[in-house]
């Protein structure tokens, strides 16, 4: 990948949601929470073979958006 940003085309993104195609180095949270500090959401947390996973489904401009994050064991390991 060489650190180059890739253009991602998602035809389902319409209106304000098209902004998500142009994030580049912008954190997605900055875009999601720009108008409101809180959004309607539903969160799921589970342990997987790769680490623990958090999935959050947001209602953003009337569209459902799912963000999935996996935290690898090295992330939660402590030096004690």
URLINNOR-V624332 format. One record per pair of residues at least 12 apart in sequence whose C-alpha atoms are under 7 Angstrom apart, sorted by sequence separation. I is the first residue (numbers start at 1). J is the second residue. D is the distance in whole Angstrom. If there is no record, write none. Layout:
BEGIN
i={I | I}
j={J | J}
d={D | D}
END
This chain:
BEGIN
i={9 | 43 | 44 | 55 | 56 | 8 | 43 | 55 | 42 | 43 | 54 | 55 | 41 | 42 | 54 | 41 | 42 | 53 | 54 | 41 | 53 | 40 | 41 | 52 | 53 | 5 | 39 | 40 | 51 | 52 | 39 | 51 | 52 | 51 | 50 | 51}
j={21 | 55 | 56 | 67 | 68 | 21 | 56 | 68 | 56 | 57 | 68 | 69 | 56 | 57 | 69 | 57 | 58 | 69 | 70 | 58 | 70 | 58 | 59 | 70 | 71 | 24 | 58 | 59 | 70 | 71 | 59 | 71 | 72 | 72 | 72 | 73}
d={7 | 6 | 6 | 6 | 7 | 6 | 4 | 4 | 6 | 6 | 6 | 6 | 7 | 5 | 5 | 5 | 7 | 6 | 6 | 4 | 4 | 6 | 6 | 6 | 6 | 6 | 7 | 6 | 6 | 5 | 7 | 5 | 7 | 5 | 6 | 5}
END
